[in-house]
Amino acid sequence: MADVQAMTKLEGEMLVEYLRTIPSESWTASTVCDPWSVQHLVAHLTALSNQKLPTFMKDMITNGFNFEKVVNGALQPYLGEQGPMIDKLASSVANPTTPGMLKHVALGEFMVHGEDIRRAFGTQGDHPAAHVSELGPKYVKQGAPLECKKRVAGLSLRATDGDFAWGDGPEIAGPGMDLIMAMAGRAEALDRCTGDGVETMRSRS
């Protein structure tokens, strides 16, 4: 059985290492997750790493089960200057409190938002194929709020750099991380994919 928490920890460590290379003037750079900047995404991942189920459920009830409002509220305490924020993320990655039932959510958030940050600066991460193979089968079944299931309906996916393959229908073939990003609604990732299903998924992003 895959150790998903260990995968998430590694993804977090790689992201922290990358964040330390970002110039301070770029800390508030825009990302595809408008209106969230790099700073907001780091705060969001820190909040996720410090999440506790009772607190999450209380916040959901208090905010009328408005998931977006809960997530936006949760990241606010972690916003701040670059150095302290990165240090807080690093310590949170080392000692997370994220409930086990959310282990694949955490893995996906670190992989996808980690790429959102990197790609805002024109670069990409090097994610182990095992991480893509673990997350891919979860994402193809994911409904709200990501809506991956709707995007892949009637299509097939094939990673050209790993062993992730899924579905029947017009194919989308490409790097595994780009397939993950495309499922999560990042249409730009489809620019590195080929196949008869590319334009169909692009229209659903």
Secondary structure, 3 states (H helix, E strand, C coil): CCCHHHHHHHHHHHHHHHHCCCCHHHCCCECCCCCCEHHHHHHHHHHHHCCCHHHHHHHHHHCCCCHHHHHHHHHHHHCCCHHHHHHHHHHHHHCCCCCHHHHHHHHHHHHHHHHHHHHHCCCCCCCCHHHHHHHHHHHCCCCCCCCHHHHHCCCEEEECCCCCEECCCCEEEECHHHHHHHHCCCHHHHHHCECCCHHHHHHCC
